[in-house]
Amino acid sequence: MGKLRQRKPRLKLDAKQYRLLREEVLRRDGWRCYGAILEVHHGKFRSRLGGDTAENLITLCIDCHRAGHRVGGGSALTASIEDGQ
């Protein structure tokens, strides 16, 4: 059996440090994933009296947002919001 190498300990941040670092990285990267723009989608459309509340909003990439509006007016996305997913 070969020699075992001691690994460097992995950096582990506490919850507050992680949140701050996460925010910094998202801001640095322009809230984009490989060029995808992130948008906010209303589960229940405002035209149908859906509110601007956290419970009625979900973050989607631009492609998913467009697809959601094409397929059933976003009903599948609305269902996922209502299910808490």
N, C-alpha and C positions, 0 to 999 in steps of 0.2 A: 504494500500500500504506500502511496506517495505521501509526501509531507502535506499537511493541511495548512492553507494560508489563512491568516486571520483577516477577516474582512473589516473594512472601515464601517463604523456604525452609520446606519442610515439616518439622515436628518429627518426628524419628525417634529412638526410644529404643533403648538396647541391650537385650539379652535379659533381663537381671536387672531393669532398670527397667520393662520391659513386663510381666513377670510380676507385679511388685508392683502396678502400675497396674491390670492385669487383675483381680487378686484384690480390690482396693479397689472397683472398679466392680461386680463380681459381688456382693460383700457389700452395697454400697449399694443395689443393685437387688433384693436379697433372693433372688438366684439364680433370678429369674423373667424370662420373656420375655413381655411384654404380658400379664401376669397368669398365665401358665402356670407351674405348679409343676413343678420338676424332681424326679425320683425316680431311685432306683437299682434296676436290674432284674438279677436273677440269670439268667445264660444257662442254666446247668444248675441247676434248682431245688434248694433245700436238702433238700427232701423226697426228692430223687433223688440225694442225697449230693454236691450241688454246694457248693463252698466259698465262704466269704466272702473271696475273693481278687480283686485288681485284674483278673486275667485272666478272671474269671467274672462281672464286673459291667460294666454299661453305663448311662450316664445317658440318661434318656428324659423327655419331658414326660409329664404325667399322662395325656393322651389316648392317646399312643403306648403307654404302659405298659399301660393298660386294654385297648387293641386287641390288643396282643401276647398277653395272657392269654386273650382271647376266641378268637383265631384260632390254632388248633393248639397251644394251651398255651405259646405263646412260641417255638415251634420255629424260626420264621423269624428271630427275634431271636437265638436261640442260634446259628444258622448264621452270622449276621453277626459274632458275637463270635468264633466259631471261625475264621472267615476273616480275622480281624483288622481288620474294617471298623467 
